Amino acid sequence: MNTNEKINLLRKQMADRNIAAVVVPSADPHQSEYLASYWQARQWLTGFTGSAGTAVVTKTQAILWTDFRYWIQAGSQIKGSAFELLKQGEDDVPDFEDWLSQNLSKGDIIALDGNLVSAANVKKYKGVLSQKGMSLATEADLISNVWTDRPPMPASRAFLLSDTYAGKTRIEKLAQIRDAMGKAGANVHLMTSLDDIAWTYNLRGEDVHTNPVNLAFALVTLEKTILFINPDKVEPALLAQFEGDKIDLRLYDQVKEALGRLGKEARILLDPDAVGYALYRAVNPGAKIIEKVNPATELKAVKNEIETGHIRQTAVKDGVAMVNFLHWLENRIDDRPISEMSVAKTLFEFRKEQADFVNNSFDPIMAYRDHSAMCHYSATPESDVLLKKEGMFLTDSGGNYLTGTTDITRTINLGIPTKQEIKDYTLVLKGHICVATALFPKGTKGFQIDTLARQFLWKEGMNFGHGTGHGVGFFLCVHEGPARISPHPIDVELKKGMLLTNEPGLYREGRYGIRLENMIIVDEAHKTEFGQFMKFENMTLCHFETSLMDKHLLSDPETNYLNSYHEQVYEKLSPCLDPEVKAWLKKKTAPL
């Protein structure tokens, strides 16, 4: 069934129910960024495979919204269908709720599955649409009636992450959460975010591709907790541990019933941005709702000393895999053709050789030439191209290890770079170094750091459309809140122990893209009469490409930083490398 046939079936459902439009978000009941196949309705309907986007189908139109990262990819993947792309973020492009309010009529009904959209967003959408006399039908799930080959709900085995890696027990983490509940005046807490639940219970799984989480909900009271999860996922030994820790298990789909049974004395803490509207509505009206960010979201962002030690070890393992891969790519003597998809498999094999490796932390971006200009390009059999011994190549990848999660991007040239490529690479590198070496007062937010990465591009009239950095989990999701380094004014302090990425870039559509990414962790620097100052510790070990650097554009401090960083890379990785690769890395890290 092609996209247009799916749209026609959906419109029949709409006509039967007097629905004027259907909104299909990229979402699940946990407000996840990456979705289990069962929840990928927007991808199924549109054919667009990116992680972010919203589809709207009316009686006469089909529209897809997505952001800068996916404009090129989305335009290509929906080509030939009835869907039209609106580039979210451009000045003249309204958000989908504003577009609906402008294009539909008074009295029209818009269907939006309340299980999938956060309570905060539904409130916002209702506010916009009600002004034009339109209404939201949040109990209408039209997609399920037409998605006949829908994948089953995932049922991977749940397993424990040892306290040896986690650094804290479930009991200790629950005590921290209960302390935060008490300070907020709550005696019940609803958890829906999969990574928050995984972190709290030291529990991991494989329900979401490359995200080591289980589909589950949790209710935490001051005395016990209830974990709503498919019981087939929990083996007897794990069940016995839960019972010993006063953790009751109930069926995944019984969470609404439990919320409805809360007494009038219940004061439930929940995050309206993380909790689906249907669950929000399921809370007993007699209970008091306290709207705050999940305590676990903030707690897990600050890595403890044991986690930080493991992350340093993981940097060596992942750095060895990356250096082996880059050496192979540059020096392979086998003349068999290689492609974007095949080199992704090769890098995966290099990572598999490392201790404690579990899986990729996301589907790798292996982007050659013009594909590298697509910020989140993902090669498919239809788009896969052969790599030649010329042109720019961007590799963005990461691993999930029992000892931590990694995310690294390097850009190289497979032949002789042009002057423009060298200049662009150097300007991006300068921004990367400026963030890496930043000193900033305690209390600084990510948006205050973001400008440092862009300043050299701005001077040339250039910019990049994504954030400079995101939080990273510990053997968890590669994208983690609440802290970011981004132009968005997110009011979250960069605290000691927060693990982030530093990844400025530059993209020339149809030609090439450049991105340079390391992971960094916030640490204390020194204290002066003006207060405590903070810094970043680098947590990624892999050389940058000196053949793409214009040394005349680098200041002496920048050159010194690169020489020091490369010395560290060689010192820590060389003992783990074969002699041939070790000698190659020695040249790659030679002082400028």
C-alpha atoms as one frame of an Amber mdcrd trajectory, in Angstrom:
protein
   0.000   0.000   0.000   1.571   3.317  -1.058   1.281   6.656   0.720  -1.624
   7.962  -1.344  -3.612   4.771  -0.757  -3.064   5.163   2.985  -4.282   8.764
   2.811  -7.440   7.660   0.982  -8.205   5.010   3.615  -7.656   7.575   6.355
 -10.023  10.012   4.664 -12.748   7.353   4.578 -12.371   7.019   8.340 -12.562
  10.795   8.652 -15.746  10.989   6.595 -17.417   8.274   8.660 -16.746  10.231
  11.861 -17.223  13.758  10.530 -13.537  14.568  11.131 -12.122  17.527   9.193
  -8.437  16.775   9.864  -6.213  14.158  11.475  -2.930  15.036  13.191  -0.342
  12.244  13.238   2.646  13.162  15.446   5.999  11.460  15.928   5.174  10.266
  19.422   4.335   7.449  21.813   2.658   7.401  25.251   6.044   8.159  26.837
   6.866  11.272  24.764   9.973   9.513  23.468  12.193  10.944  20.752  12.973
   7.527  19.311   9.996   5.224  18.936   9.343   1.518  18.968   8.100   0.339
  15.566   4.590  -0.075  16.996   4.317   3.702  17.479   5.844   4.917  14.214
   2.524   5.917  12.661   3.790   9.134  11.076   6.608   7.255   9.360   4.181
   4.560   8.168   1.788   7.144   6.752   4.246   9.511   5.054   7.284   7.378
   4.207   9.523   9.948   5.923  11.890   8.101   8.296  13.344  10.994  10.315
  12.818  11.093  14.074  10.926  14.405  14.170   7.884  15.545  12.233   4.114
  15.978  12.265   1.688  14.957   9.535  -1.732  16.490   8.976  -4.345  15.074
   6.620  -7.459  17.102   5.760 -10.207  16.361   3.273  -8.169  17.931   0.466
  -4.576  18.330   1.655  -1.731  16.334   3.215   1.054  18.293   4.948   4.282
  17.244   6.659   6.154  19.517   9.068   9.758  18.844  10.035  12.750  20.892
  11.140  16.041  21.934   9.556  17.759  18.623  10.244  15.402  16.791   7.891
  14.296  19.246   5.195  16.343  17.634   2.442  15.634  14.059   3.544  11.901
  14.632   4.014  11.542  16.363   0.658  13.173  13.401  -1.033  11.204  10.720
   0.804   7.732  12.210   0.260   8.389  13.101  -3.368   5.682  11.695  -5.643
   3.083  11.440  -2.883   0.245  13.766  -1.975   2.214  15.099   0.982   3.577
  18.625   0.841   6.564  19.633   2.977   6.419  22.699   5.219   9.816  23.643
   6.611   9.296  24.150  10.316  11.343  27.066  11.583  11.234  29.211   8.454
   9.778  32.676   9.016   6.675  32.220   6.880   5.830  28.678   8.053   3.180
  28.451  10.810   3.090  25.630  13.349   0.588  22.941  12.424  -2.024  24.105
  14.944  -1.866  27.646  13.552  -2.106  26.280  10.012  -5.227  24.313  10.973
  -6.788  27.379  12.568  -6.137  29.325   9.367  -7.286  26.682   6.879 -10.273
  24.954   8.510 -13.704  26.312   9.425 -15.623  27.062  12.584 -17.175  23.888
  14.004 -14.613  21.584  12.414 -13.305  18.645  14.457  -9.613  17.699  14.456
  -8.621  14.181  15.544  -5.517  13.825  17.699  -4.760  10.709  19.737  -4.537
  11.918  23.338  -2.460   8.890  24.302   0.409  10.178  22.194   0.480  13.931
  22.825   1.602  15.550  26.054  -0.881  17.258  28.327   0.997  20.542  27.891
   0.793  20.385  24.101  -2.887  19.464  24.026  -3.611  22.460  26.237  -1.688
  24.662  23.806  -3.416  23.236  20.728  -6.864  23.608  22.282  -6.099  27.220
  23.093  -5.256  28.005  19.473  -8.111  26.057  17.865 -10.863  27.071  20.267
 -10.335  30.703  19.315 -11.585  29.778  15.826 -14.452  27.637  17.102 -12.710
  24.331  16.332 -12.405  21.350  18.649  -9.977  18.490  19.299 -11.182  14.879
  19.421  -8.452  13.406  21.622 -10.055   9.962  21.958 -10.066   9.287  18.218
  -7.412   6.840  16.990  -8.066   6.612  13.255  -4.631   5.267  12.325  -5.149
   1.909  14.052  -8.106   1.177  11.792  -6.080   1.527   8.585  -2.621   0.341
   9.699  -3.353  -3.325   9.099   0.260  -4.549   9.110   1.210  -2.714  12.283
   4.209  -4.262  14.097   3.514  -5.909  17.472   4.240  -4.234  20.790   7.897
  -4.906  21.686   8.588  -7.555  24.304  12.336  -7.596  24.906  13.759  -9.055
  28.099  14.222  -6.590  30.942  17.613  -6.846  32.647  19.392  -5.148  35.516
  22.302  -2.770  35.136  24.701  -3.673  37.922  25.231  -1.152  40.718  28.914
  -1.525  39.839  28.202   0.467  36.692  25.291   2.623  37.896  27.068   3.848
  41.022  23.832   3.973  43.030  21.218   1.376  43.924  17.512   1.592  43.118
  16.822   2.192  46.796  19.212   5.152  46.862  17.714   6.658  43.724  14.144
   6.215  44.944  15.148   7.918  48.195  16.379  10.909  46.170  13.124  11.006
  44.220  11.032  10.787  47.385  13.041  13.616  48.889  12.227  15.751  45.832
   8.563  14.709  46.079   8.447  15.810  49.694   9.946  19.206  48.870   7.275
  19.637  46.175   4.493  18.667  48.581   3.694  15.435  46.710   3.000  11.957
  48.045   2.634  10.256  44.645   4.724  10.610  41.493   3.824   9.423  37.981
   6.790   8.513  35.768   6.260   7.959  32.040   9.642   8.810  30.454  11.354
   5.542  29.555  14.884   6.686  30.322  13.818   8.136  33.692  12.307   4.765
  34.618  15.343   2.852  33.337  17.700   5.066  35.346  15.636   4.927  38.541
  15.278   1.150  38.622  18.726   0.362  37.121  16.724  -1.466  34.485  17.559
  -1.846  30.811  15.943  -3.522  27.789  15.660  -3.475  24.003  12.108  -2.282
  23.374  13.234   0.726  21.320  15.794   0.375  18.545  19.270   1.396  19.854
  17.696   2.762  23.070  18.228   0.322  25.988  14.840   0.869  27.626  11.637
  -1.025  28.434   8.091   0.123  27.772   6.836   0.848  31.273   5.126   3.351
  33.549   5.787   3.841  37.253   3.939   5.227  40.260   6.117   6.138  43.220
   4.585   6.684  46.649   6.377   7.478  49.897   6.265   3.788  50.911   6.421
   1.697  47.724   6.454   1.831  43.951   4.395   0.216  41.216   6.016  -0.681
  37.899   3.573  -1.161  35.014   5.297  -3.511  32.582   4.573  -6.603  30.525
   5.151  -9.428  33.077   6.591 -11.714  30.388   9.596  -9.366  30.240  10.496
  -9.943  33.905  12.280 -13.187  34.789  11.749 -14.817  38.224  15.122 -13.751
  39.623  14.457 -10.125  38.704  10.933 -10.344  40.096  12.302 -11.573  43.421
  14.648  -8.562  43.613  11.772  -6.200  42.906   9.688  -7.770  45.648  12.554
  -7.377  48.090  12.736  -3.671  47.221   8.940  -3.186  47.649   8.368  -2.769
  43.925   5.003  -4.144  42.805   4.466  -5.191  39.192   1.253  -4.622  37.256
   0.263  -4.888  33.615   1.474  -2.134  31.304  -2.055  -1.049  30.366  -3.322
  -0.848  33.972  -1.771   2.554  34.672  -4.939   4.510  33.785  -6.980   2.407
  36.184  -4.454   3.019  38.974  -4.524   6.775  38.373  -8.308   6.767  38.556
  -8.219   5.002  41.920  -6.029   7.585  43.630  -7.726   8.969  46.722  -8.601
  12.561  47.470  -5.577  12.724  49.754  -3.270  12.083  46.764  -0.986  14.906
  45.721   0.534  13.626  42.484   3.670  15.106  40.972   3.839  14.820  37.186
   5.446  16.635  34.289   2.783  17.857  31.807   5.439  17.933  29.079   6.255
  14.255  29.649   2.827  12.822  30.475   0.338  12.059  27.721  -2.981  13.904
  27.798  -4.944  10.659  28.219  -2.992   9.764  31.371  -3.310  13.304  32.696
  -7.073  13.061  32.268  -7.123   9.635  33.927  -5.995  11.049  37.288  -8.858
  11.000  39.809 -10.370  14.524  39.700 -10.309  14.564  43.508  -6.516  14.285
  43.603  -4.287  17.343  43.474  -1.900  17.552  40.526   1.492  19.175  41.094
   3.111  20.047  37.772   6.904  19.852  37.896   9.758  18.303  35.938  10.383
  14.672  36.896  13.001  14.523  39.677  14.770  11.679  37.830  15.238  13.852
  34.744  17.459  16.230  36.669  19.071  13.597  38.882  20.219  11.306  36.068
  21.690  14.224  34.082  24.345  14.705  36.769  26.665  11.717  36.485  28.055
  10.393  39.753  31.765   9.732  40.255  31.482   6.038  39.448  29.625   6.744
  36.208  32.154   9.426  35.289  35.023   6.988  35.847  33.354   4.455  33.579
  32.754   7.126  30.919  36.490   7.886  30.867  37.200   4.186  30.319  34.548
   4.031  27.598  36.217   6.946  25.830  39.309   4.792  25.352  37.353   1.789
  24.055  35.279   3.867  21.659  38.308   5.880  20.580  40.148   2.662  19.666
  37.182   1.550  17.554  37.008   4.925  15.782  40.751   5.109  15.079  40.776
   1.540  13.753  37.847   2.436  11.499  39.392   5.647  10.168  42.699   3.866
   9.580  40.909   1.114   7.669  38.983   3.658   5.601  42.120   5.551   4.596
  44.494   2.605   4.100  42.409  -0.365   2.957  44.090  -2.327   0.187  40.992
  -4.277  -0.765  39.629  -2.782  -4.015  36.091  -4.070  -3.477  33.562  -1.201
  -3.566  32.422   0.222  -0.254  29.262   2.244   0.367  27.719   4.340   3.110
  25.801   1.336   4.430  28.700  -1.091   4.238  31.122   1.187   6.112  28.510
   1.556   8.866  28.633  -2.209   9.295  32.442  -2.111   9.382  32.459   0.473
  12.175  29.930  -1.642  14.087  32.314  -4.605  13.854  35.188  -2.499  15.227
  33.001  -1.474  18.174  31.945  -5.073  18.787  35.588  -5.896  19.471  35.543
  -3.638  22.532  34.743  -4.881  26.043  31.222  -4.255  27.386  29.851  -3.143
  24.005  26.114  -3.776  23.640  24.861  -1.970  20.530  24.963   1.250  18.549
  23.588   4.207  20.503  21.739   5.351  17.344  21.684   4.450  13.689  25.014
   5.776  12.374  25.122   8.660   9.938  27.534   7.748   7.176  27.178  10.582
   4.704  29.251  11.033   1.554  29.525  14.306  -0.338  26.099  15.963  -0.815
  24.531  13.519   1.645  26.703  15.011   4.401  24.835  18.296   3.920  21.731
  16.557   5.304  22.206  17.017   9.011  20.562  13.721  10.070  20.936  11.719
   6.877  20.432   7.976   7.171  21.442   5.799   4.254  18.829   3.445   2.830
  19.160   0.872   0.036  17.621   3.484  -2.275  19.975   6.318  -1.273  23.146
   4.331  -0.570  26.131   5.474  -2.651  29.637   4.170  -3.196  32.561   5.972
  -1.581  35.295   7.066  -3.943  38.809   8.203  -3.148  37.749  11.824  -3.270
  35.305  14.172  -1.593  34.051  14.911   1.910  32.739  12.166   4.176  30.969
  12.673   7.511  30.655   9.909  10.094  28.413  10.475  13.122  27.990   7.425
  15.333  28.043   6.124  18.864  28.016   3.047  21.009  26.091   1.843  24.016
  28.371   0.058  26.448  27.617  -1.228  29.927  30.109   1.478  30.911  28.415
   4.372  29.135  27.040   5.861  25.932  29.138   7.563  23.245  28.445  10.009
  20.431  31.174  11.211  18.072  31.342  12.926  14.690  34.335  13.300  12.437
  34.567  14.721   8.925  37.356  13.737   6.561  38.207  14.133   2.903  38.802
  10.918   0.959  40.986  12.722  -1.554  42.531  16.184  -1.845  40.409  18.897
  -0.159  39.612  22.215  -1.791  40.522  25.564  -0.257  36.852  26.152   0.588
  36.556  22.798   2.354  39.684  23.527   4.370  38.459  26.969   5.402  35.011
  25.671   6.357  36.485  22.814   8.387  38.820  25.179  10.206  36.032  27.617
  11.110  33.922  24.790  12.518  36.949  23.483  14.420  37.601  26.922  15.928
  34.059  26.990  17.298  34.494  23.490  18.698  37.711  24.492  20.463  36.127
  27.641  21.871  33.420  25.588  23.586  35.880  22.914  24.732  38.133  25.482
  26.429  35.404  27.722  27.839  35.538  29.008  31.408  32.197  30.212  32.744
  30.677  31.207  36.081  28.576  28.741  38.055  24.931  29.151  37.056  25.638
  29.546  33.330  23.021  28.090  30.973  23.618  26.246  27.710  22.292  29.035
  25.493  24.994  31.319  26.884  27.670  28.863  25.702  26.093  28.272  22.289
  27.276  31.580  20.843  30.904  30.557  21.373  30.555  27.794  18.781  29.034
  30.081  16.131  31.074  33.262  16.375  33.647  32.404  13.688  30.955  31.290
  11.244  28.871  34.380  11.951  31.798  36.609  11.024  31.704  34.976   7.579
  27.907  35.284   7.280  27.362  31.559   7.960  25.548  29.497  10.588  24.208
  26.015  11.333  20.590  25.171  12.074  20.911  22.704  14.948  21.976  23.083
  18.558  25.626  22.913  19.530  25.123  20.142  22.066  22.708  17.812  23.832
  22.820  15.781  27.013  23.923  12.132  26.838  22.727   9.293  29.073  24.751
   6.594  30.822  24.123   3.373  28.885  20.838   5.031  28.016  19.450   7.402
  25.399  21.992   9.309  23.354  19.791  12.422  23.617  19.022  13.323  27.216
  17.551  16.369  28.947  17.217  18.713  30.590  20.439  20.571  29.698  21.396
  21.560  26.154  23.836  23.871  24.414  21.458  25.559  22.042  20.158  28.971
  20.949  16.884  28.121  22.714  16.809  29.914  26.097  16.385  26.784  28.221
  16.563  27.755  31.875  18.767  24.874  33.058  22.074  25.435  34.797  25.118
  23.533  33.556  26.006  21.584  36.704  29.076  19.565  37.577  28.693  16.036
  36.198  26.406  16.888  33.274  27.531  15.047  30.125  26.948  16.952  26.866
  28.099  17.029  23.278  30.063  19.771  21.546  29.165  19.550  17.844  29.167
  22.692  15.711  28.751  22.202  11.991  28.349  23.798   8.572  26.251  22.515
   5.678  26.391  23.493   2.011  23.336  21.969   0.357  24.122  19.777  -2.618
  27.863  19.826  -1.884  29.016  18.730   1.580  28.550  19.094   5.317  31.013
  19.324   8.187  30.417  18.478  11.852  32.964  17.906  14.616  31.656  16.325
  17.796  33.171  15.355  21.126  31.457  14.618  24.425  32.284  16.946  27.322
  31.426  16.853  31.019  30.920  19.876  33.242  33.467  20.243  36.049  34.608
  22.864  38.539  37.530  25.055  37.459  38.599  27.563  40.096  37.100  30.007
  42.524  37.849  33.723  42.442  36.536  36.789  44.228  33.783  36.727  41.593
  32.634  33.254  42.514  33.013  29.645  41.359  33.992  29.121  37.720  33.266
  25.992  35.701  34.885  24.250  32.744  34.422  21.265  30.442  36.469  18.082
  30.597  36.813  16.381  27.228  35.415  12.823  27.195  36.102  11.749  23.589
  39.387  10.462  22.208  39.923  10.607  18.453  42.103  12.843  16.319  40.906
  15.687  14.129  42.033  15.818  10.505  45.059  18.117  10.250  45.019  17.943
   6.434  41.728  19.872   6.559  43.076  22.652   8.789  44.237  26.060   7.604
  46.919  26.615  10.205  47.015  30.340   9.426  43.435  30.653  10.669  44.275
  29.042  13.998  45.481  31.211  16.870  48.393  30.138  19.044  46.087  29.070
  21.914  43.969  27.030  19.474  47.073  25.356  18.050  48.330  24.612  21.544
  44.980  23.084  22.465  45.009  20.823  19.394  48.569  19.702  20.055  47.740
  18.932  23.678  44.528  17.111  22.722  46.274  15.032  20.059  49.049  14.158
  22.501  46.379  12.916  24.925  44.653  10.913  22.171  47.891   9.153  21.229
  48.970   8.556  24.815  45.689   6.915  25.841  44.850   4.985  22.659  48.230
   3.814  21.371  48.722   1.032  23.960  45.527  -0.577  22.626  46.391  -0.389
  18.919  48.186  -2.729  16.540  51.669  -1.470  15.512  50.529  -0.376  12.037
  47.583   1.630  13.356  49.702   3.020  16.176  52.290   4.345  13.718  49.512
   5.856  11.575  47.955   7.579  14.598  51.375   8.938  15.552  51.469  10.813
  12.238  47.847  11.926  12.557  48.537  13.443  15.974  51.893  15.036  15.148
  52.177  18.627  16.475  51.043  21.387  14.160
